[in-house]
Amino acid sequence: MTRTIYIVDDDDAVRASLHSLLSVRPDLIVRGYRSGDAFLEQEAELDPGVVLLDFHMPGSSGLDVLLKLDRSPTFVPIVLTGQGNVGLAVQAMKAGALDFIEKPYEAEFLLKVIDQAFSKLEEDGEAAARTATAESKIAKLSPRETDVLKGLIEGRSNKIIAYELDISPRTVEIYRANLMEKLEVRSLSEALRIAFAAGLFPKG
């Protein structure tokens, strides 16, 4: 699988150095940006990837870029900085950076963190795909079928659900059968998993 890495740094020498380090790997596409603003202008059209992000840049800083990416499942940011301190590291991690690395860095360490970032990107992508699939299935349910599913999630019996919705228990059974068919499941536990994956009801 081809993997894309974006270098966002206003220092030409740093971008060139990173480019030559990463170009050794045959499975990596490396793209460079001279500013956070230049990256953000294209961000919506870019393939998923890992972002190596300088913290101190003119225009949009590394933190600004992190906040605009807003923990997107499309990108995993790693912050690189020549002026590191604990406060900046905390800010970066809170804003969604996977790691905070001070320059100069060990090439081996950086490559290890990049591998971790690609693993996270893959996991996030799979989770997002599962959520999207679950949401599309839940969207097929009618309002009444969703009401019945909610009652089942809350552990109510068909009889109680029928009483609360002012319908007959037999009608609840029909809605239940319909929602199971639409969700393409055979058991209630499978239906509940889809509902939770779609974020339909809180887990806690």
C-alpha positions in Angstrom: 0.0 0.0 0.0 1.4 3.4 -0.9 1.5 5.8 2.0 1.6 9.6 1.9 3.5 11.9 4.2 3.2 15.7 4.2 6.1 17.9 5.4 4.8 21.3 6.5 7.8 23.5 7.4 8.9 27.0 6.4 12.6 26.0 6.5 13.7 24.8 3.1 16.7 23.0 4.5 14.6 21.0 7.0 12.1 20.0 4.2 14.9 18.9 2.0 16.6 16.9 4.8 13.3 15.2 5.7 12.5 14.5 2.0 15.9 12.8 1.5 15.5 10.7 4.7 12.0 9.6 3.8 12.6 9.0 0.1 14.7 6.0 1.0 11.5 4.2 1.7 9.9 2.8 -1.5 6.3 2.8 -0.2 6.2 6.5 0.7 5.0 9.5 -1.3 6.5 12.6 0.2 5.0 16.1 -0.4 6.3 19.4 1.0 4.6 22.6 2.0 6.3 25.9 2.9 3.6 27.0 5.3 0.6 25.8 7.3 -1.6 28.0 5.1 -0.3 26.3 1.9 -1.1 22.9 3.4 -4.6 24.0 4.7 -5.5 25.4 1.2 -5.1 21.9 -0.3 -6.1 19.8 2.8 -9.6 19.0 1.6 -8.4 17.4 -1.6 -5.4 15.5 -0.2 -5.2 11.7 0.3 -5.1 10.4 3.9 -1.6 10.6 5.4 0.8 11.5 8.1 1.7 15.2 8.6 5.1 16.3 9.9 4.3 19.7 11.2 6.6 22.5 12.3 5.3 24.3 15.3 6.6 27.8 14.7 5.8 29.1 11.2 4.7 32.5 9.8 0.9 32.6 9.1 -0.9 29.6 10.5 1.3 28.0 13.2 1.5 24.3 13.8 -1.1 24.7 16.6 -3.4 26.5 14.2 -3.1 23.7 11.7 -3.8 21.1 14.4 -6.9 22.9 15.5 -8.2 23.2 11.9 -7.6 19.5 11.3 -9.7 18.9 14.4 -8.6 15.3 15.0 -9.6 14.4 11.4 -9.4 10.6 10.7 -7.8 11.6 7.4 -4.5 12.8 8.9 -2.2 11.9 11.8 0.0 14.9 12.7 3.4 14.7 14.3 4.8 18.0 15.5 8.5 18.8 14.9 10.0 21.8 16.6 13.3 23.5 17.3 12.0 25.3 20.3 10.3 22.6 22.4 9.0 23.0 25.8 6.6 21.0 28.0 3.8 23.6 27.6 4.0 23.5 23.8 4.0 19.7 23.9 0.9 19.6 26.0 -0.9 22.0 23.7 0.1 20.0 20.6 -1.0 16.6 22.2 -4.3 18.1 23.4 -5.0 19.4 19.8 -4.5 16.0 18.4 -0.8 15.5 17.6 0.4 11.9 17.9 3.8 13.0 19.1 6.0 16.0 19.7 9.6 15.7 18.6 12.3 18.2 19.1 14.9 19.0 16.4 17.5 17.7 16.0 16.0 14.3 16.2 17.3 10.8 15.7 16.3 9.5 12.2 15.6 6.0 13.5 13.3 7.4 16.2 11.4 9.6 13.8 10.9 6.7 11.4 9.5 4.6 14.3 7.0 7.3 15.2 6.0 7.7 11.6 5.3 3.9 11.4 3.1 4.3 14.6 1.3 7.2 12.9 0.5 5.1 9.8 -0.8 2.3 12.0 -3.1 4.8 13.8 -4.2 6.2 10.4 -5.2 2.7 9.3 -7.1 2.0 12.6 -8.9 5.3 12.4 -9.8 4.7 8.8 -11.3 1.3 9.6 -13.2 2.7 12.6 -14.6 5.5 10.4 -15.6 3.0 7.8 -17.4 0.9 10.5 -19.2 4.0 11.8 -20.3 5.0 8.3 -21.6 1.5 7.5 -23.5 1.5 10.8 -24.9 5.0 10.2 -26.2 4.0 6.8 -28.0 1.0 8.2 -29.6 2.9 11.0 -30.7 5.6 8.5 -32.9 2.9 6.8 -35.1 2.6 9.9 -38.4 4.4 10.2 -39.0 6.6 13.3 -41.1 3.9 14.9 -38.5 1.2 14.3 -35.9 3.5 15.8 -38.2 4.0 18.9 -38.5 0.2 19.2 -34.7 -0.2 18.9 -34.2 2.4 21.6 -36.6 0.5 23.9 -34.7 -2.7 23.3 -31.4 -0.9 24.1 -32.8 0.3 27.3 -33.7 -3.4 28.2 -37.5 -3.1 28.0 -39.7 -6.0 27.0 -41.9 -6.0 24.0 -44.9 -5.5 26.3 -43.4 -2.4 28.0 -42.3 -0.9 24.6 -45.9 -1.5 23.3 -47.4 0.3 26.4 -45.0 3.3 26.1 -45.5 3.7 22.3 -49.3 3.0 22.7 -49.2 0.2 20.2 -49.9 -3.6 20.5 -47.1 -6.0 21.5 -47.8 -7.8 18.1 -47.0 -4.5 16.3 -43.8 -4.2 18.3 -42.8 -7.7 17.2 -43.4 -6.6 13.5 -41.3 -3.5 14.0 -38.6 -5.5 15.7 -38.5 -8.1 12.8 -38.4 -5.2 10.3 -35.5 -3.4 12.0 -33.5 -6.7 12.3 -34.0 -7.3 8.6 -33.0 -3.7 7.7 -29.9 -3.9 9.9 -29.1 -7.3 8.3 -28.7 -9.0 11.7 -30.1 -12.1 13.3 -29.7 -11.3 17.0 -30.5 -8.4 19.3 -26.8 -8.1 20.4 -25.8 -7.5 16.7 -28.5 -4.8 16.3 -27.2 -3.1 19.5 -23.6 -3.2 18.3 -24.7 -1.4 15.1 -26.7 1.2 17.1 -23.7 1.9 19.3 -21.2 2.0 16.4 -23.5 4.6 14.7 -23.5 6.7 17.9 -27.2 6.4 18.1 -27.2 5.9 21.8 -24.6 6.7 24.5 -22.5 3.7 25.6 -22.1 4.8 29.2 
